[in-house]
Amino acid sequence: MKKIITLCRPNRDNAAVSGYPRKHAHVARGLTSQLNRAAPAASIAPARLRNFCLLKRPSFLASRGFSQNNLTPPLMTYPHLSDFICSKILICTVLMFIAILFMAETVQTAEGGKKQADIKRLDGRWVRPDGGYILELREIKADGSLKAYYFNPRPINVARARIENNKKGISLSVELRDVNYPGSLYNLQYDPKTDRLKGTYFQAVERQTFAIEFVRSR
């Protein structure tokens, strides 16, 4: 049996017998090594062994997905193993995608709760020290909507009011539309250090803008 295996090994003497060019001798040696590991030499018939060596030439190996430097077939040679690995990769990808969505939603909820807690600090009555005007803010929501009331000292219609919470802080805009208030506008910024609303007031009748502030009514 050793003689048969020797015949299949391409070397300087028997390269032509096995059908291998000399430059592909290492391919045949690898095949012989795989044969010796795969099954006992005595279990392989001499004719079948010789036919195996003759068929497994470099061109035949290349057509079957082998390379001269690597006699191991590619992954797709084993369809069941390939399907198993692909299914595992798909499952892991889906689980990672779900985890990322869950984490993003959690972070967004936490940030939304923090913003709502911040803008809720504006809830209450605010007074302008320079004239006694009262601005009352109620039912502040996370989306920035709220109910605003203005008194001088009688009630003045509030046409629009909105709160925004961004990197610059909490800002408030209040538009007044009533007799002698044809679109007067407050643009205010909340100062957490002094707990005051500071900004400008556009007096629509006189077309003038004044720097003003509101303090919290105790």
Backbone as CSV, one residue per row, in Angstrom:
resi,resn,N_x,N_y,N_z,CA_x,CA_y,CA_z,C_x,C_y,C_z
1,MET,0.821,-1.205,0.000,0.000,0.000,0.000,0.854,1.252,0.000
2,LYS,1.964,1.220,0.693,2.870,2.358,0.718,3.396,2.636,-0.672
3,LYS,3.608,1.571,-1.459,4.088,1.759,-2.819,3.059,2.491,-3.666
4,ILE,1.786,2.156,-3.458,0.721,2.818,-4.227,0.687,4.304,-3.910
5,ILE,0.776,4.625,-2.618,0.757,6.030,-2.217,1.972,6.747,-2.778
6,THR,3.087,6.041,-2.785,4.305,6.641,-3.346,4.150,6.942,-4.822
7,LEU,3.447,6.050,-5.538,3.223,6.287,-6.958,2.380,7.539,-7.191
8,CYS,1.487,7.813,-6.247,0.608,8.960,-6.412,1.301,10.270,-6.081
9,ARG,2.411,10.222,-5.383,3.117,11.440,-5.013,3.944,11.938,-6.196
10,PRO,3.713,13.133,-6.645,4.498,13.650,-7.765,5.864,14.091,-7.298
11,ASN,6.889,13.550,-7.827,8.252,13.994,-7.561,8.989,14.004,-8.885
12,ARG,10.277,14.124,-8.815,11.063,14.215,-10.042,10.954,12.950,-10.887
13,ASP,10.651,11.807,-10.265,10.634,10.543,-11.003,9.252,10.173,-11.497
14,ASN,8.241,10.389,-10.699,6.918,9.890,-11.068,5.890,10.996,-11.238
15,ALA,6.293,12.251,-11.466,5.327,13.336,-11.659,4.475,13.079,-12.871
16,ALA,5.071,12.529,-13.939,4.304,12.248,-15.154,3.367,11.092,-14.968
17,VAL,3.739,10.134,-14.111,2.879,8.962,-13.895,1.604,9.375,-13.206
18,SER,1.708,10.268,-12.187,0.518,10.687,-11.455,-0.294,11.725,-12.197
19,GLY,0.271,12.313,-13.248,-0.465,13.307,-14.020,-0.280,14.715,-13.527
20,TYR,0.587,14.949,-12.561,0.826,16.281,-12.018,2.086,16.873,-12.608
21,PRO,2.091,18.127,-12.981,3.352,18.792,-13.302,4.185,18.923,-12.036
22,ARG,5.469,19.099,-12.176,6.339,19.167,-11.011,6.029,20.370,-10.126
23,LYS,5.591,21.460,-10.760,5.312,22.653,-9.958,4.096,22.484,-9.051
24,HIS,3.259,21.449,-9.288,2.090,21.189,-8.437,2.323,19.990,-7.532
25,ALA,3.574,19.675,-7.286,3.861,18.500,-6.474,3.310,18.651,-5.066
26,HIS,3.322,19.899,-4.515,2.841,20.074,-3.139,1.344,19.818,-3.031
27,VAL,0.589,19.995,-4.138,-0.844,19.703,-4.115,-1.073,18.225,-3.916
28,ALA,-0.343,17.412,-4.669,-0.499,15.966,-4.539,-0.051,15.486,-3.173
29,ARG,1.004,16.074,-2.632,1.455,15.664,-1.303,0.375,15.965,-0.276
30,GLY,-0.289,17.125,-0.426,-1.371,17.440,0.500,-2.521,16.468,0.377
31,LEU,-2.863,16.073,-0.845,-3.941,15.097,-1.039,-3.585,13.770,-0.408
32,THR,-2.364,13.347,-0.589,-1.937,12.078,-0.003,-2.010,12.150,1.511
33,SER,-1.614,13.310,2.085,-1.684,13.472,3.532,-3.109,13.407,4.016
34,GLN,-4.049,14.052,3.272,-5.458,13.981,3.665,-6.001,12.569,3.562
35,LEU,-5.582,11.839,2.550,-6.034,10.442,2.415,-5.570,9.608,3.586
36,ASN,-4.323,9.785,3.997,-3.786,9.000,5.100,-4.495,9.314,6.401
37,ARG,-4.921,10.580,6.584,-5.652,10.923,7.805,-7.104,10.491,7.732
38,ALA,-7.691,10.481,6.541,-9.130,10.205,6.406,-9.464,8.744,6.656
39,ALA,-8.649,7.841,6.205,-8.967,6.428,6.346,-7.683,5.619,6.292
40,PRO,-7.681,4.423,6.921,-6.503,3.566,6.841,-6.199,3.235,5.396
41,ALA,-4.899,3.121,5.101,-4.487,2.854,3.720,-5.015,1.522,3.219
42,ALA,-5.144,0.568,4.117,-5.574,-0.759,3.689,-7.021,-0.792,3.264
43,SER,-7.834,0.213,3.699,-9.259,0.204,3.374,-9.544,0.776,2.004
44,ILE,-8.536,1.345,1.317,-8.739,1.950,0.007,-8.176,1.025,-1.055
45,ALA,-8.996,0.666,-1.986,-8.550,-0.229,-3.051,-7.496,0.456,-3.893
46,PRO,-6.493,-0.280,-4.352,-5.425,0.343,-5.148,-5.940,1.050,-6.381
47,ALA,-6.917,0.483,-7.087,-7.429,1.114,-8.302,-8.125,2.435,-7.985
48,ARG,-8.939,2.410,-6.923,-9.654,3.644,-6.535,-8.682,4.717,-6.088
49,LEU,-7.629,4.302,-5.356,-6.641,5.265,-4.909,-5.929,5.898,-6.090
50,ARG,-5.567,5.076,-7.075,-4.871,5.604,-8.257,-5.789,6.534,-9.038
51,ASN,-7.062,6.133,-9.187,-8.003,7.004,-9.908,-8.196,8.336,-9.180
52,PHE,-8.217,8.280,-7.860,-8.382,9.499,-7.068,-7.212,10.448,-7.304
53,CYS,-6.004,9.883,-7.292,-4.821,10.709,-7.515,-4.795,11.288,-8.916
54,LEU,-5.264,10.529,-9.896,-5.237,11.008,-11.272,-6.272,12.092,-11.511
55,LEU,-7.428,11.955,-10.829,-8.508,12.926,-11.053,-8.236,14.262,-10.357
56,LYS,-7.626,14.210,-9.174,-7.451,15.426,-8.380,-6.258,16.233,-8.859
57,ARG,-6.280,16.616,-10.102,-5.246,17.479,-10.629,-5.576,18.941,-10.306
58,PRO,-4.626,19.831,-10.433,-4.887,21.242,-10.078,-6.075,21.854,-10.791
59,SER,-6.250,21.553,-12.096,-7.389,22.115,-12.821,-8.700,21.593,-12.273
60,PHE,-8.730,20.306,-11.916,-9.944,19.713,-11.353,-10.223,20.292,-9.969
61,LEU,-9.147,20.492,-9.175,-9.310,21.073,-7.841,-9.852,22.492,-7.931
62,ALA,-9.312,23.257,-8.859,-9.766,24.642,-9.005,-11.236,24.713,-9.371
63,SER,-11.709,23.784,-10.189,-13.120,23.784,-10.574,-14.027,23.392,-9.435
64,ARG,-13.467,22.786,-8.386,-14.258,22.356,-7.235,-14.092,23.291,-6.033
65,GLY,-13.415,24.432,-6.248,-13.295,25.405,-5.174,-12.053,25.260,-4.336
66,PHE,-11.105,24.345,-4.711,-9.854,24.202,-3.996,-8.830,25.154,-4.588
67,SER,-7.785,25.422,-3.828,-6.655,26.183,-4.323,-5.394,25.359,-4.137
68,GLN,-4.314,25.760,-4.793,-3.080,25.001,-4.696,-2.495,25.084,-3.300
69,ASN,-2.706,26.193,-2.623,-2.140,26.371,-1.299,-3.071,25.908,-0.195
70,ASN,-4.298,25.668,-0.526,-5.266,25.268,0.501,-6.187,24.218,-0.077
71,LEU,-6.122,23.022,0.460,-6.942,21.924,-0.040,-8.285,21.831,0.662
72,THR,-8.549,22.788,1.555,-9.834,22.788,2.245,-10.878,23.448,1.368
73,PRO,-12.021,22.841,1.120,-13.037,23.432,0.254,-13.645,24.655,0.903
74,PRO,-14.198,25.571,0.120,-14.831,26.762,0.686,-16.062,26.389,1.484
75,LEU,-16.570,27.419,2.222,-17.693,27.170,3.120,-18.929,26.678,2.393
76,MET,-19.144,27.195,1.184,-20.363,26.827,0.467,-20.342,25.376,0.003
77,THR,-19.185,24.697,0.123,-19.152,23.272,-0.199,-20.018,22.492,0.789
78,TYR,-20.206,23.059,1.987,-21.027,22.421,3.001,-22.292,23.244,3.174
79,PRO,-23.350,23.010,2.413,-24.539,23.871,2.449,-25.218,23.896,3.798
80,HIS,-25.235,22.763,4.501,-25.908,22.742,5.800,-25.166,23.611,6.809
81,LEU,-23.836,23.518,6.804,-23.055,24.353,7.705,-23.214,25.824,7.359
82,SER,-23.232,26.134,6.077,-23.403,27.524,5.646,-24.753,28.075,6.081
83,ASP,-25.828,27.299,5.895,-27.158,27.755,6.303,-27.216,27.977,7.803
84,PHE,-26.567,27.092,8.557,-26.581,27.210,10.018,-25.899,28.500,10.459
85,ILE,-24.726,28.769,9.898,-23.983,29.971,10.273,-24.745,31.227,9.848
86,CYS,-25.316,31.220,8.653,-26.078,32.383,8.172,-27.285,32.664,9.058
87,SER,-27.963,31.587,9.487,-29.129,31.772,10.352,-28.725,32.366,11.690
88,LYS,-27.578,31.916,12.227,-27.112,32.464,13.493,-26.738,33.934,13.352
89,ILE,-26.079,34.278,12.257,-25.714,35.675,12.016,-26.956,36.544,11.888
90,LEU,-27.978,36.037,11.184,-29.224,36.790,11.020,-29.913,37.013,12.351
91,ILE,-29.950,35.969,13.188,-30.593,36.093,14.499,-29.859,37.116,15.358
92,CYS,-28.515,37.052,15.366,-27.727,38.003,16.148,-27.944,39.432,15.658
93,THR,-28.023,39.602,14.342,-28.241,40.942,13.786,-29.594,41.505,14.203
94,VAL,-30.631,40.663,14.137,-31.971,41.112,14.528,-32.014,41.477,16.005
95,LEU,-31.374,40.651,16.851,-31.364,40.924,18.285,-30.617,42.221,18.591
96,MET,-29.502,42.446,17.900,-28.758,43.688,18.106,-29.575,44.894,17.670
97,PHE,-30.297,44.769,16.562,-31.133,45.870,16.075,-32.240,46.189,17.080
98,ILE,-32.872,45.147,17.642,-33.922,45.365,18.642,-33.348,46.028,19.886
99,ALA,-32.154,45.590,20.315,-31.528,46.176,21.498,-31.209,47.652,21.280
100,ILE,-30.724,47.996,20.091,-30.403,49.396,19.787,-31.666,50.252,19.800
101,LEU,-32.764,49.733,19.212,-34.019,50.486,19.223,-34.523,50.702,20.639
102,PHE,-34.414,49.653,21.471,-34.876,49.762,22.852,-34.065,50.794,23.621
103,MET,-32.730,50.768,23.436,-31.876,51.732,24.122,-32.160,53.155,23.656
104,ALA,-32.381,53.326,22.341,-32.678,54.662,21.819,-33.990,55.195,22.385
105,GLU,-34.994,54.322,22.464,-36.285,54.746,23.005,-36.169,55.101,24.480
106,THR,-35.356,54.326,25.223,-35.165,54.609,26.640,-34.497,55.958,26.849
107,VAL,-33.441,56.215,26.052,-32.740,57.499,26.164,-33.661,58.655,25.793
108,GLN,-34.450,58.463,24.720,-35.365,59.524,24.295,-36.412,59.805,25.362
109,THR,-36.923,58.749,25.992,-37.914,58.929,27.052,-37.322,59.665,28.233
110,ALA,-36.073,59.297,28.583,-35.412,59.959,29.708,-35.175,61.435,29.413
111,GLU,-34.728,61.730,28.190,-34.500,63.129,27.821,-35.806,63.909,27.800
112,GLY,-36.868,63.277,27.276,-38.167,63.945,27.249,-38.675,64.247,28.644
113,GLY,-38.483,63.295,29.575,-38.901,63.511,30.955,-38.115,64.629,31.613
114,LYS,-36.816,64.713,31.283,-35.985,65.777,31.849,-36.420,67.130,31.330
115,LYS,-36.683,67.232,30.011,-37.129,68.504,29.445,-38.460,68.932,30.037
116,GLN,-39.372,67.956,30.199,-40.673,68.292,30.760,-40.516,68.794,32.190
117,ALA,-39.620,68.166,32.943,-39.408,68.607,34.319,-38.835,70.023,34.344
118,ASP,-37.958,70.352,33.377,-37.365,71.681,33.326,-38.403,72.749,33.006
119,ILE,-39.201,72.515,31.947,-40.160,73.546,31.555,-41.304,73.654,32.556
120,LYS,-41.527,72.633,33.348,-42.559,72.708,34.380,-42.215,73.748,35.445
121,ARG,-40.927,74.109,35.500,-40.521,75.096,36.495,-41.118,76.469,36.214
122,LEU,-41.571,76.692,34.987,-42.159,77.991,34.639,-43.623,78.095,35.050
123,ASP,-44.185,76.999,35.494,-45.596,77.005,35.876,-45.814,77.948,37.072
124,GLY,-46.836,78.810,36.952,-47.161,79.712,38.059,-47.403,81.131,37.574
125,ARG,-47.405,82.068,38.541,-47.653,83.486,38.247,-46.335,84.258,38.304
126,TRP,-46.147,85.129,37.291,-44.964,85.955,37.193,-45.379,87.423,37.127
127,VAL,-44.589,88.280,37.752,-44.937,89.696,37.870,-43.799,90.555,37.330
128,ARG,-44.169,91.610,36.568,-43.182,92.598,36.112,-43.049,93.672,37.185
129,PRO,-41.881,93.776,37.815,-41.719,94.758,38.903,-41.912,96.207,38.468
130,ASP,-41.674,96.513,37.188,-41.738,97.903,36.744,-43.156,98.399,36.505
131,GLY,-44.144,97.496,36.493,-45.501,97.994,36.223,-46.590,97.140,36.843
132,GLY,-46.240,96.043,37.462,-47.245,95.211,38.095,-48.009,94.311,37.128
133,TYR,-47.544,94.206,35.876,-48.202,93.328,34.913,-47.979,91.861,35.338
134,ILE,-49.003,91.082,35.151,-48.963,89.686,35.610,-49.049,88.752,34.408
135,LEU,-48.163,87.779,34.382,-48.165,86.722,33.366,-48.326,85.388,34.095
136,GLU,-49.392,84.704,33.774,-49.683,83.422,34.435,-49.560,82.284,33.407
137,LEU,-48.779,81.272,33.763,-48.526,80.121,32.891,-49.066,78.860,33.544
138,ARG,-49.912,78.131,32.789,-50.548,76.927,33.325,-50.556,75.811,32.272
139,GLU,-50.709,74.591,32.770,-50.850,73.390,31.928,-49.728,73.278,30.881
140,ILE,-48.514,73.404,31.356,-47.357,73.301,30.464,-47.126,71.835,30.094
141,LYS,-46.998,71.574,28.796,-46.808,70.206,28.301,-45.414,70.034,27.700
142,ALA,-45.049,68.764,27.496,-43.701,68.449,27.009,-43.453,68.975,25.601
143,ASP,-44.508,69.094,24.789,-44.326,69.571,23.415,-44.198,71.093,23.326
144,GLY,-44.251,71.780,24.480,-44.085,73.233,24.488,-45.375,74.014,24.518
145,SER,-46.495,73.335,24.405,-47.776,74.037,24.466,-48.150,74.326,25.918
146,LEU,-48.950,75.377,26.112,-49.361,75.773,27.456,-50.535,76.734,27.359
147,LYS,-51.092,77.062,28.509,-52.125,78.087,28.597,-51.533,79.282,29.335
148,ALA,-51.612,80.456,28.674,-51.031,81.671,29.251,-52.124,82.726,29.432
149,TYR,-52.002,83.481,30.529,-52.956,84.548,30.843,-52.155,85.805,31.189
150,TYR,-52.684,86.964,30.735,-51.981,88.222,30.967,-52.960,89.239,31.550
151,PHE,-52.473,89.982,32.570,-53.341,90.930,33.268,-52.636,92.284,33.376
152,ASN,-53.468,93.403,33.144,-52.883,94.741,33.182,-53.879,95.832,33.658
153,PRO,-54.405,95.851,34.774,-54.629,94.660,35.606,-55.780,93.796,35.098
154,ARG,-56.529,94.375,34.113,-57.620,93.600,33.530,-57.043,92.529,32.613
155,PRO,-57.779,91.474,32.319,-57.279,90.411,31.446,-57.061,90.912,30.019
156,ILE,-55.946,90.545,29.435,-55.596,90.854,28.046,-55.533,89.541,27.281
157,ASN,-56.149,89.545,26.105,-56.194,88.308,25.324,-54.792,87.873,24.864
158,VAL,-54.481,86.617,25.112,-53.211,86.025,24.667,-53.496,85.255,23.387
159,ALA,-52.938,85.734,22.272,-53.181,85.083,20.982,-52.332,83.839,20.795
160,ARG,-51.126,83.870,21.324,-50.216,82.732,21.121,-49.188,82.692,22.235
161,ALA,-48.876,81.478,22.687,-47.835,81.300,23.706,-47.177,79.939,23.490
162,ARG,-45.853,79.928,23.615,-45.139,78.677,23.392,-43.805,78.680,24.147
163,ILE,-43.432,77.486,24.644,-42.169,77.305,25.347,-41.273,76.395,24.515
164,GLU,-39.994,76.722,24.455,-39.008,75.891,23.784,-37.863,75.590,24.734
165,ASN,-37.405,74.337,24.685,-36.290,73.908,25.528,-35.188,73.381,24.631
166,ASN,-34.087,74.111,24.528,-32.986,73.703,23.667,-31.667,73.900,24.393
167,LYS,-30.559,73.861,23.631,-29.238,73.977,24.239,-29.033,75.331,24.910
168,LYS,-29.701,76.357,24.409,-29.552,77.682,24.995,-30.345,77.839,26.280
169,GLY,-31.262,76.921,26.522,-32.082,76.985,27.730,-33.564,77.026,27.397
170,ILE,-34.364,77.481,28.352,-35.816,77.542,28.190,-36.210,78.950,27.763
171,SER,-36.902,79.009,26.632,-37.367,80.308,26.128,-38.890,80.302,26.040
172,LEU,-39.470,81.476,26.181,-40.926,81.645,26.172,-41.290,82.825,25.283
173,SER,-42.276,82.628,24.428,-42.801,83.718,23.604,-44.306,83.830,23.850
174,VAL,-44.771,85.054,24.061,-46.191,85.324,24.333,-46.613,86.505,23.467
175,GLU,-47.651,86.282,22.644,-48.173,87.338,21.775,-49.540,87.792,22.287
176,LEU,-49.702,89.091,22.405,-50.948,89.683,22.910,-51.693,90.363,21.769
177,ARG,-53.001,90.096,21.690,-53.843,90.750,20.667,-55.168,91.159,21.329
178,ASP,-55.264,92.452,21.581,-56.456,92.991,22.229,-56.461,94.504,21.971
179,VAL,-57.394,95.195,22.580,-57.442,96.657,22.446,-56.140,97.238,22.999
180,ASN,-55.483,98.073,22.187,-54.188,98.673,22.522,-53.052,97.645,22.597
181,TYR,-53.329,96.427,22.165,-52.290,95.384,22.109,-52.376,94.661,20.749
182,PRO,-52.117,95.373,19.672,-52.257,94.778,18.339,-51.007,93.975,17.912
183,GLY,-50.754,92.916,18.646,-49.600,92.088,18.311,-48.375,92.358,19.156
184,SER,-48.577,92.874,20.362,-47.453,93.074,21.274,-46.857,91.715,21.636
185,LEU,-45.528,91.672,21.788,-44.862,90.380,21.900,-43.811,90.370,22.999
186,TYR,-43.859,89.308,23.826,-42.825,89.040,24.818,-41.915,87.922,24.298
187,ASN,-40.616,88.170,24.341,-39.612,87.132,24.089,-38.750,87.016,25.338
188,LEU,-38.909,85.905,26.053,-38.294,85.767,27.362,-37.396,84.527,27.422
189,GLN,-36.387,84.614,28.279,-35.478,83.504,28.530,-35.454,83.254,30.033
190,TYR,-35.566,81.971,30.396,-35.577,81.646,31.826,-34.148,81.576,32.353
191,ASP,-33.917,82.285,33.477,-32.615,82.270,34.140,-32.737,81.422,35.404
192,PRO,-32.183,80.191,35.388,-32.361,79.316,36.551,-31.595,79.801,37.788
193,LYS,-30.546,80.601,37.602,-29.775,81.067,38.755,-30.564,82.065,39.591
194,THR,-31.271,82.971,38.913,-32.052,83.980,39.638,-33.545,83.641,39.686
195,ASP,-33.937,82.561,38.980,-35.339,82.160,38.893,-36.190,83.321,38.370
196,ARG,-35.757,83.880,37.230,-36.464,84.986,36.619,-36.618,84.762,35.118
197,LEU,-37.618,85.437,34.539,-37.809,85.463,33.098,-37.305,86.808,32.581
198,LYS,-36.262,86.741,31.756,-35.644,87.974,31.262,-35.742,88.015,29.738
199,GLY,-35.929,89.224,29.203,-36.002,89.331,27.753,-36.457,90.700,27.300
200,THR,-37.271,90.689,26.237,-37.719,91.948,25.629,-39.239,91.948,25.479
201,TYR,-39.769,93.158,25.417,-41.204,93.346,25.171,-41.372,94.335,24.031
202,PHE,-42.028,93.881,22.959,-42.300,94.743,21.811,-43.673,95.363,21.981
203,GLN,-43.707,96.686,22.141,-44.961,97.426,22.301,-45.446,97.791,20.906
204,ALA,-46.525,97.127,20.452,-46.958,97.254,19.059,-47.512,98.636,18.739
205,VAL,-48.125,99.310,19.714,-48.712,100.629,19.456,-47.604,101.645,19.201
206,GLU,-46.627,101.669,20.059,-45.544,102.636,19.937,-44.402,102.123,19.062
207,ARG,-44.470,100.874,18.668,-43.444,100.249,17.831,-42.065,100.361,18.487
208,GLN,-42.036,100.087,19.778,-40.797,100.149,20.531,-40.568,98.826,21.264
209,THR,-39.274,98.540,21.525,-38.896,97.323,22.239,-38.199,97.708,23.534
210,PHE,-38.608,97.063,24.631,-38.069,97.368,25.958,-37.464,96.104,26.573
211,ALA,-36.406,96.287,27.341,-35.802,95.193,28.092,-36.559,95.077,29.410
212,ILE,-37.091,93.903,29.671,-37.915,93.722,30.873,-37.548,92.387,31.524
213,GLU,-38.140,92.136,32.684,-37.999,90.853,33.354,-39.210,90.600,34.235
214,PHE,-39.472,89.334,34.480,-40.548,88.909,35.369,-39.929,88.152,36.542
215,VAL,-40.484,88.376,37.722,-40.083,87.626,38.913,-41.266,86.766,39.332
216,ARG,-40.948,85.682,39.987,-42.009,84.774,40.409,-42.846,85.401,41.525
217,SER,-44.166,85.279,41.388,-45.080,85.813,42.399,-45.131,84.857,43.574
218,ARG,-44.924,85.414,44.782,-44.908,84.583,45.980,-46.273,84.546,46.629
